Amino acid sequence: MPLELAIDFLAISRHTEPPAAATVAGALAAARLGTADYTAPHEEDGSSGRRRLGTHALRAPNLPVSARLIITRHASGVMAGMGEAPFALLARGLSPEDAQTLRTGSLELNLRVKVGDMLALPALEWAMRVLRTVLDLTEGAAVDPTAQRCYGRATLARFDYADPLAHIAFHNEIWDADSRWLHTHGMQKFGRPELDLVGVPLSLEDDGYAFLRAVAGSLARGATLAAGREIEWEDLGSVVAVGAPTDMDHQAPYGRLCLADVPRPGERQSREIGRLLTRIALAEATRKAAANALAGALESLDRVLAADPDDCEALALKARVYLRAGQAMPALELGELMDLRVPGNYRGPLTIGMALAAMGRYREALLALDRAIDREPEAAEAFAVRAEVHALMGHEQLASVDRARAAYLTA
């Protein structure tokens, strides 16, 4: 069943008097944003410190949107009750003049929009254009309570109204000493749950941010997600949506979901997502290495290794990049490092064997490759490398056997 969404924006005027009803209607008509019908207020005593000055009922052209622009005068500043620290956080990015208007203005114009969730994006496009018109009329600044951010006229002049991600804020906060908490504000504008990534390694923040934006964009465009559902990500692995708590600063009428790594057999479900982000960074490094962008590949690998210095897959790929660049000694050192730190992993002796072969030390390479195969008899790449070394030594029959084994394991 379609959801009815309620979306609010709060404009605060630089002026003490509201624009005339005819001025509002004329500005909306000139911008092709529809019509506005003004209704005068009922008598109010103003004992609450606020007095309603009137309401404009707005109608969008060719869009079933119900909207009102409610004008209210406050006895003191509209945001007088907000502390300095939260106000500074909310108003970050605004010009000093707009921040001052937001802090001291006493004239509020509240834009309230109601629409079905299937039309959320076109309704938001229209509402933001209406908001820009209101700010132009009042020389004001606006608060988006759902996204927990503010807009000035200059901001809205650059706003990409048609991009659903433009209507969502992405926050980056400390999770612990070594990781971050990335989360959304504003998914409720689309009738969707807010999203969390927790335990994001510091070196993989950009990968986490890109992943979060991609999932948020998919949901804003109509996809759905519920607790317990898994997302398969570009053949790199899966994450599962886990219910997350809310608090006063992170309201979520449609729930909060934490996107977390799917647990391995025997593991308990955690809320962290480091494994998938590592796979994303490794895939990026592999693509760059294949395109011979070796410096970029090394940069991606170093991000992975900053999060986990003992990641053998990243260390092995880094060694391969060095070998492609003709640097066998650094590759050998990485192989020895793996063999020392993770003695049960086959990639250490495999890397040692590859580096020794690149140096022409074939007999030593074979010994290392034999150790790699003893550790992992199903590693096709170890047989393929040993086949190359046998061929270089003139051992064609042994090379043929290893090639066949590699092909069988790869099939």
N, C-alpha and C positions, 0 to 999 in steps of 0.2 A: 504494500500500500504506500503511495507517495507520502512523503513527509511535508508538513508545512514548516518552513524555516522563518525565524524571526531574526532580523539583522539590524543592529543599531550602530549609528555613527553620531558622534557628538561634536558639533561645531561651536566654537566660542568666538564671539565677535570682538573686533578691536573697538567698535563703536558702542555707545550707550543706548542707542535707539535702533530698533530692527528696521530692515528695509520695508518700504510700503508694499502692500499686497499686490498692487498693480506692477510694481518693479520686479517682484519675484516671478509673477506670471509671465511678464514680458521677457525676462532673462531666460526662463525655461523654454518658452516658445521660440526665441531667437536661436537657442542652441539645439532645437528640435528634440527636446527632451519631454514633451508632453504639456499637460495643463496643470494648473494649480487653482483650487477653489478655497478661498479664505473663509474661516469661521471665527467670529469674535468670541472671546472667552466669557464664561459665566462669571459673575462677581465672586471674587475670592478675597478673604481677609488678609492674606499674606502672612499669617502668624507663623507659618513654617519657615519663613525666611525666603520663600520663593513665590513668585506670582506669574501665572500663565498669562501671556499677552495675546495668544491666538494660535490657530492651527491651520496649516495649508494641507488640504487633501490633494495628493499628487496622483496623476494618471500618466503612465508611460505609454508611448505610442506602440501599438502592435505587440504588447507584452502584458500578460495577466498578472500585474503586480499591484499589491495594495500598499500604499505608502503615505506617511504623514510627516510633515515637518512641524514640530511643536516648539513654539517660541516661549521661553521662560526667562524672567529676570530674577536674579538672586540678590539678596540683601548685601552679601559680600561676594568675593570671587567664587566662580563656579567650582574651582578646585582648591578653595581655601583650606579644606580639611585634610589635604594630602600632605604628608611629611616631605621634607626636602630631599631625602635620599631616594624614595620611590618616585618623586616627581622628576628628579634629574635623570633617573633611568628611563622613565616613560618619554621624556622630551628629548632624549639624545638624538642628534641629527637635525634638530630644528634650528633655524636661524635664531639669533638672540631676540629679534623683534617678535617672532612667532612664539618663542618660549615665554616671553614677557606677557603676550596676549593670553596665552594659555593659563598663566599663573594668576593674572589679575583681572581678566575679563569677567564681567558679571552677567552678560547676555548670552544665553544658551539657545542653540537651534538644534534640536534633536531629530535626526532623520531616522525613522523607523520603517523598515521594509518587511513585508511578508510575501513569500512566494513558495511554490512547490519546489522540492529539491531537484527535479529534473530540469528546472529552468534557473538553477542557482547562478551559473556563470553569466548568462545574459542579464539577469537581474542585478548582479554585482557590478557589471560594466555600467549599466544605467545608473545605479545608485552612486557610484564613484564620480560619474560625470555630473550628477546633480550636486554632489558634495563640492565638487570643484566650483560649480556655479555659485553655490552658497558662500564659499570662501571668497570668491571674487567680489560678491556683493557686500560682504561684511569686513573685508580685509582681515579675515580671521585665521584661526588654526583649528585643526580637528583632531579628535581622539577616536581611535578604532579600539573599543574595549575588548572585542573578541580576539584581535591579533596583538593586543597590548602594545600599540605603537601609535605614533602621531604623524600627521601630515600637515605640511604647509602648502601654500599655492605653488611654490617652486617644485615641491615633491610631486604634486599631482600633475604638473605640466609634463613631467617625465614618466608618468605612470603608464605601464603597459596594461591597459584595461582588459584586453582579451586573453592575457596569460593567467591561468588559474593560480599559478604559484605566486604571482604578484599580490594576491589577496591573502596570502598566508605568511606568517612570520616564523622564522627559524631561530631558535635560541640555543646558545652554547654556554653551558655552565659547568663548573667543577663537579666531577663525580668522586674522584679520590686523587691521591697525589700523582698518579700516573695516567689518569684517564678522564674523559669528558662525558657529559650528559647532553646529547643533542635532542631537541624536541620541537614540536610545532605548537603554534597558537593560530587558530583561525580555521581549522578543518571543520569546525561546527557550522561555518557559513555554508558548507556543502552537505550538511547532515551526516558527516563522517566522524569517526573517532579521531582524537588527537593521537599523535605518534611519538614514541620515545625510542632513542637508542642510548643504552647505558653501557658504561665500561668501554667507551671508544678509546683505544690507545692514542696518546697525544700525536704520534707520528702518522696516524691514519685518520686524522680529523677530516681532511679533505675528501677522502674516500667515503667516510661515513656521511658527510654532508651531501655528497652527490647521490648516494644511495637513498637517503631520507627524502631528498627532493624528488627523486624518481618515483618512489612509492607514493608520496603525497600527491604528486601530479596525477598519477594513475587513479587514485581514489577521487580526487576532485573532478576528474573527467567522467566518473560514473562507476568505476570498479567498486567492489565491496570487500570488506575484510571483517572477520569476527575472531574472537579469542579461540585458539586451538587450530586455526587454519594455517597451513604452510604456504610459503611463497618460494617457488623455484626461481633462482636468479641466474639467468644466462648460462645454464649448465655448470655453474661454479659451486653450487650448493644451495641449501635451503635455509630459510629462517622460519620461525613459528611466531605467531601473534600470541602474546601472553597478556592477560589483563593486568593493568597497572593502576596504582592508587591515584587519587586526585587530592588536591588541597585548595586552600582559598586562592592561591596565586595561580593555580593551574586547573581552572574549572573546565569541565568537559561534559556537556549535556548528553553527548552520544558516546561517552566512555573514552578511556585512554587505553592504548595498546602499546606494549613494548615489543619491538621486533628483536628476537633473540635467536642465537644459534640453536639448531635442532640438537638435542643431546645425543651423544654417542651411546651405544649399548652399555648399560650399567651406570650411566651418568644421570644425575638429577638435573631437572630443568633449571637453568639459570636464567638471568635476565640480560646477560651480556652477549655481544655480537662480534667479538674479536676475530673468530675463525673466518666468517664470511668476508669481512673486510680485508683480512690477509689474503684470501683467495682472489679478491678483486684486484688488489695491488700486484699480486703475482701474475695474474693474467695480463695486466697492463705492462709489466716488465717483459713478459714473454712476447707480446706484440711488438714492443719497441726493439727487442733483440732481433726478432725476425726481420724487422725493417732496417736493421743495421744502425739503429739509433742507440748506440751502446751507452753513451753518457746518460741518456734518459732512462734506459733500462737499469743502470746502476743506481740512479737516484730513486727509482721505485723500489728496488730491492733494499736499499738502505733504510727506507721507511719501514719495511717489514721487519728488518733486523733490529731496528730501534725498538720495536714493540716486543720482539722475541729474538735475542741474539743467537739462540740455538735452533732456529728454524732451519732444518736440514734442506728442505726444498729450496728455500731462498738462497742458502749458502751454496748449494750445488749449482743453481742457475747463475749465481754471481760468478762462480768459477768458470762456467761455460762462456760467459760474456768475456772474461779475461782471456780465455783460450782463443776466442774468436778475434780478439784484439792482438793476439800474438804474445800474450803475457803469461807464460806457463808457470813461472815461479810463484806469483800471487795465487794462481789456481791451486798449485801444490800445497801452499800454506793453508788455504781454506780446507782442502781435503784432510790435511793433518789435524786441523782444528776440529773438524767434525768427528774424526776418528777418536780424538781425545775426549771431547765433550759428550758425544752420543755414541759410545762404543758399540752399541748393538745395531746401529743403522748402516745399511749397505752403501749409502751415498758417500760416506767418508772414503772407504777404499776404492769405490768407483771413481771418484774425483781424483784421487791419488794416481790411479792407473791411467786416466786420461791425460793428466799433466805429465806423468813420466813418459808416456808414449809421445807426447808433443815434443819432449826433450830428446827423443831418440833412445831412451833407456827402456827398451822393449821387454827384456827379461824381468826387470823389476816391476814393470807395468803389469805383466802377466800374473805375477805373484799377488799384486794388489787386487787385480780383477778376480782372481780365484777366490780371494777372501770375500769380495763383494757378493759373488754368486753363492758362496757357502752361507752367507747371512740371509740372502733373499734369492732362493732358487727360481722364483717366478719373475724376476726383474728382466724383462726383455732387453732393456737398454744395456745392461751389463754384458749380456751375450753378444749384442751388436758391436759394442766397443771391443770386446775380446776378439771377435771375428776380424775386425780391422787390424788389430795388432798382429794376429796370426798371419794375415795376408802380407803385412809389411815385412814379416820375418820369413816369408816364403812357405809358410805352413798351409798350403791351399786346402788340404783335406780337413784339417782342424777348423780352418776358417769356414768351410762349407757347412760343417756340422753346427757350428755356433750360429751361422746365419739362419739355418733351418730352424734351430731352436728359438731364435729371436722372432722369426716369422710366425711360428706356432703360438708363442705367448702373446703376440700382438693381435692375432686374429680373433 
